[in-house]
Amino acid sequence: MSFELGKGINLEVIPTKKYKTTRILIRFSARHSEKTAAARTLLTSLLETNSLNYPTQNDLSTRLAELYGASFGVSVAKKGNIHQVNVGMSIVNGSYVGEENLLNEAVTFLQEILFAPNVKEGAFDEKTFATEKENLIAYLKSMKEDKQTYASLRVQELFFQNDADQKVPSFGTVATAQDLTATELVSIYQNMMTEDQIDIFVIGDVQPESVEAIFAKLPFENSERVKPEIFFTQNHSNIINEHVEYDQVVQAKLNLAYQIDTYYGDPSRFALMVFNGLFGGFPHSKLFMNVREKESLAYYASSSFDSFRGMLKVQTGIDQEKREDVLRLINAQLESLRKGEVTTEELAQTKAMLKNQFLLSLDNPQALMENAYLNLWLPHTKMSEDQFITGIETVTVESVQKIALAMELKAIYCLERSEA
């Protein structure tokens, strides 16, 4: 059930008796920006660590323990053009512990965190700020140690070479984190509280009207909030950006990025899902079976797509001496799908696995909240369970071919072993 708590402030209540816990998600959505990503990430660490009323991390943890071991966290994410700050909390259903007022107490705790951060004289607490800034910079620098993640981020930089914002991940960069100050972060916090779209989700054995009454008390300002376009699109070009980088790696990382024209909500998105499953999304896919298993040219080989930014990625771990062979074989798998070389069994297996994934997601609270978020932002894409299943079932080999034929290789990145 949906409620509007104010301009750009929505509450979505999903009543269900499936769970013994009640989950809360408060999501702040703004346009993703190179300049603010690191600042918003640092802000999540500060909000998660303490507040005016819980000045130490131990104070905050003690209060969570008093709320029957409630879990709480603040994080960032990115979807298309949107940068998200997620405030999440999970509590036991009050009826199981004889505390009918537990949800109200949990929301009071969230109010303390969001509306009374550890700010004094116009700046975040200096000690907390210094510690969390140092932790963030250390984390950002450590990204290079996870070679697979690093390669994935680098191929995205090549793919979004002409867009400064999209090149930057949700957590920002070292360069934009280093100069942040405790005073500047107060402005970032204030902008988030007054300008971001706010979507609140509550899922559990709850009464929607009672939940609305509790959340309506949160003192959000009735300000003009900005709702950015969620989809990122870029012009087509004939240029393929290619880059080879060297480091101390055991196996080389070869990643490719293709431009696709199918976005979330498009009628052809089901064909894209089936295409990805056949190409590299599942253990029976062409990349896995032919590049990894049959030819033994890769330690891993998979594909995934982003239907909010028009991108499909291929990730492989290879012996660097075989890079050209792997490139040729990856292209051969794509050409095979462009020719419609899909058996009846492969098509049926892919559809069955996609339907199983979907049905499993219906039991996942986080997946249900993510789906509710998209229904709020893109109401025209909302569909029933039967409509989704039908969408998968009606995909043909010909529609998969169309997806394959429309894909354009835009970026090739390889992280290889340094000879030094």
N, C-alpha and C positions, 0 to 999 in steps of 0.2 A: 504494500500500500504506500502511495506517495503523498508527501506533504511538502508544502512550501513554507519554510520558516522565515523567509525574508527574500529580498532581491538577490538572486543568484545563490541562495542557500536552500538546498533540497535535503529532505529526509526520506529515505526509502527503508521501509520496515518489511522484513521477510519472515513472517511467522511460520515456524515449523516445530514439530515435536521430535525431530530426528536426533537432536543433540541435547546433551546435558549441560552444555555451556551456552552462553550468550556472547556473540562476537560483535564488536563495534569497530567501525572504520570511519574515520573522519578524513576526507581527502580534499586537499587544497590543490587546485589546478590553475596553472598560469602558463603563458607562452614560454617554451624552453628557450633559454638564452645562454650563450657562451659566457656572458658577463656575470650572470647570477647563479649558475648551476652549482659552483663550489660553495658559494655563500649559503644557499639554501640547504646544501648538504651539511655544512658546518652547523647551521641552525638546528637541524634535526638532532645532532649530537648534544647540543646544549640543552634543548628541551627534554631530551631523554635522560639527561644526567641529574639535573636538580631543578629547583624553582625557588621562589622567595619563601614559600611555606615549607618546602622540603630542601633546605640549603645544602645537604650532602646527598651523595648517592645512597648512603646507608639509610638516611631518613626516608628517601623515596622507596627503597626496597622494603623497609619496615611497613610502610603504609600498604604496599601491594600484598604483603604477607597477611596483614589484618583483613584485607579484602579476600580472604580464603585462597591465597596463592594466585591472585590474578596476574596475568601476563600483560606486558605493556611494551610498546616499542614505537619508534618514529623512524621513518625511512624515506628515501626518494626513489622515483621511478620516472620513466619517460615513455610516452605513447604518441607517436607522430610528432606534431608540433607542441605537445603538451608536456610540461614538467610538473610532476606530482610530488607533493609532500603528504605522506601517509601516516596518520596517527592511529595505531591499532591497539585494541585492548580485548582481552578474553576473560570472562568471569564465569564461575559456576552459576548455574541457574539457582536463584535464591531459594526456591521452594525445596531444594534438596538439602539445604543447610538451615532451614528455618529462618531465613533472612529475606523477607519479601521486599525489603527496601534496598537490596544489594545493588540493583541496577542504578538506582538514584545515587547511591554512594559512589559508584564507579564514575558516573557522569560528573559528579562533584569533583572527583579526583582529576578528571580530564580538564575540567574548568580551571582548576588550580594550575595545571601544567600550561595550558594555552593562554590564559589571561593574566597569569601572575608569574612570568618567567623571572629568572634570577638577574634582574636589571636594577641597577642603582645609579642614580645621577646620570641617566642617559646612556649607560653602557652596560653590557653584560659583565657579570662577575669576572674580573681579570684573571684570577687563578684558574677558574674553570675554562674560560676562553682560551688561555694559553695552552692548557693541557689538551683540549679537544682540537685546537688548530694543529698542534704538533702531531696528534694522532692521525688527523685527516691527511696531512702532507705525507706522513710516513706510509699511510695506506695507498695513496695515489702513486707514490714512488715504487711501492711493492708490486703494483700491477704488472710491471715488466717481468716479474719473476714467474708469473703464471703465463707461460708462453702461449698456450692455446687461447686464453682470454685476450692477451696482448695482440695476437695476430688478428683476432676477430675485430678488435677495436681499430686496428690499423687499416684493415680493408674497408671499414666503414669510413674512415677519414678519406681514403682514395675515392670511394663512391660518392661522398658528399663534398668533394673537393671545392665546389663553388659556393658552398653555404657554410659560413663560419659557425652558425649555431648548431646545425645538424652534425658537424664533424666532432662536436664535443659530447661525451657521454653524460648521463644524468648526474653523475657525481662530480663533474667538473674536471679541472686540470690543476697541476701544481702551480703553474704560472698565475692563474686567477685566484688561487687560495693563499699564496704567500703574502700578499699585500692587505689582506682583510684585517679590519680592526674591530674591537669590541663595540665601538660606537657605530660604525657602519652597519654592523649586523643588526642593530636595533631598528634601523630604517628598513632593512630587508624583512625583518619580522613584522613591522607595522604594515608594510606593503602587502605581505601575505595575508594578514588578518583582515585588511580592509578592501583589497582589490581582487584577490583570487576568487574563483568560483569555488563553492564549498558543497560537497556532496557527502552526506552522512548515511551510513548503512548499519542496520542492526538486524542480526539474524539469530533466531532462537525461539524458544517457547514463550512468546511475549504477546501482549495485547497492543496493537498498533496505536490506538488512541492514548493509552497510558504512556507509551514511548514518546509520542509527540509532545505530551504535556511536560515530560522530563526535559527533553532537548530544547523545547521552546524557551526555557529559562536561560539558556546560554546567551550571554550579552554581546552577540555579534553586532557590529555596526550596520545600520541600514544604509549602506553606501552603494555607489555605482560600481558593480563588479564587471570585470572584463572576461568574456568568454571567447577564447581564441578558436580559430579553425583547427580541428583536430588532425586533419590530413596534411601531410607534406608531399608536394609534388615538385618535380623538376623537369626541365626541358630535355628532350632527347638530343643526343649528339653522336657522332661517329667515332668519338675519341674513347680509347680504352686506356685508363690510367694503370700503369704497371710499376711496381717498386719491389726491389729485393733489398733486404736488410740482413745484417750479419750479427750473430751473437753466439754465446756458448750454449748450443742446443744439441741434444742427443739425436733428435729427429727433426727434420725441417717441417715447417708449417706452411702449407700452400692453401690460401683462401681465395675464393672468387666471389664477386658480387655481380648480379644481373639486375637490370632494370625491368620491372614488370608494370603492367598497366591495370592490373586487377586489384581493387581496393576492398576493404571490409564493407560489406553491404551490397557490393555488386552482384548481379545474378551469377556471374562466372566465378565467384569465390569458391564455390564447391568444386568446380573443375580444378582450380588452383590447389585446393587441399588434396585432391586425388593425385594431381600431377606431382606434388611434393612427396607424397607417400610413395609413389612409383619411382621417383628420381633418386631421393636420398633420405626420406623421412623415416623409413622403417627398415628392419633387418632383412626384409625380402626385396628391398629396392635395388635398382640397377647399380647405383654407386657402391653400395655395400657388397652386393653379390659379385659384381664384375671387377671393380677397381680393387676392393679389399680382398675378397675371398678367392675368386677365380685367378686373377693375375698377380695377387699378392704384392701390389704396388703401393699399398697404403696401410698404415697401422689402424687408422680409422678414416671413414669417409661418410659424410652426411650432408643433408641440406635442410634449410629452414627458411621461412619467409616472413616478411614484415608487411602486412597489408595496410599499414597506416603510413608507410613511407615508400612504398613501391619498390621493394628490394627483396631479392632471394639470394641467400648466401650458401656457398659450398665450403665446407671445412674438411681438410685432410691433414694427416700426419704422414710424412713420406721420407724416404732416403733422398737426399737432395740431388744425387746423381741421376735420379729418375724423374726429375721435375717435368721435362718435356714429354716423357712417356705418359705421365699422369695427366697432364693437360690434354693430350690427344685423346686419352681414354675417357676423361670426363666429357669432352665434347662429343665423343662417339655415343655416350649414353643419352645425351640431349638429342642428338640427331636421330637416335633410335625412337625416342618418344615423338619427335617431329614427324617421323614416318608412320607413327601409329603402331609400332611393334610392341603390343601389349597383349598378353594372353588373357583368355577369359578368367583363368584362375588368379592371375596377378591382379586383375581389376577387382574381382570379387573379394580377394583377401584384403586389399587396400581399403575398400569400402567398409568391410567388416571391422577392421581395426580402427578406422575413423569413427564409426558409430559406437564402438566400445569405449573409445576415449571420451566421446561426448556423454554417454550414459554414466560413466564414472564421474565426470565433472559435476553431474547433478547432485552428487552426494558430498561434494567438496564446498564448504562454506565460502572459501576465498574465491573459487570459480563462480559461485552464484553471485557474490558481490561485484565481481568484475563484469559479469554479464549485465547486472542491474545498472552499473555505471555506464556501459555503452548504450543501454536502452534509454537512459536519461539524455545522453549527449546526442545519440543518433536514433531517435524514436522510430524512424522509417525502416530501420533494420530489424526491429523486434520481430521475433517469430516463435511459434510454438515448437514443442519437442517434435511433434509429427512433421511439421514443415521442415525442420532441420534434417531429420532422417530422410525425408523425401528428396530434399535437395542433394544429399549424398547419393542416394539410390539412382537418381535420374542422370548422373554424370555418364557420358559416353566416351568411347575412345576418341571420337572426333573432337569433342570439347576439350579433352586433354591435349590433343594435337594443337589446337588453337592456342592454348596457353604456352606450349613449348615453342611454337613458331613466333610468338610475340616477344619472347625473352631476348634481351640484348645484353651481352657481356660488357661490363663497364669498368671493372677493376680487378686486377690480379696482384696479390701480395704474397711474397714468400719470405719467411724468416729462416735463414740458413746458418749452418755452422761456420763460425769464423775460423779461418786457417791460421790466424795468429796465435 
